[in-house]
Amino acid sequence: MKKRIKYMFSIVLLIFLLSSFFFIYSCDFFSGLFSEPCEKNNTGILTVTNNTNDDIKVRIDGVSYGFLSRGETGKWELSAGEKYFVETLWPDGSPACSGAFVTVIQCQEKGIVCSAVH
């Protein structure tokens, strides 16, 4: 009878240890599967909102990112932890709003609102 109890205890202990190991391993494994893409890629969103009375051109670090219509918000996924210089220009190329530095934060939206009259 004592041997049978020891045997049962050993089986229960083995099952407990194996389950614990699997649980710890799977939590670590699955947390990577269900994380946000921005966490995996270390990215955030830079936004520009056009509250002017005309279309504006958006330039980030000297690169054109296109035009925004009145009331439109542009969103661009960029590397987090970086500081970007954002410029807004009227269609004729003159500055719409003052340029600004925006630091992109992982998995967050940061940006500027341009509210000028042309």
Secondary structure, DSSP 4 states (H G I P E B T S, - for coil): -HHHHHHHHHHHHHHHHHHHHHHHHHHHHHHHHSS-HHHHHTEEEEEEEE-SSS-EEEEETTEEEEEE-TT-EEEEEEETT-EEEEEEE-TTSSEEEEEEEEE--TT-EEEEEE----
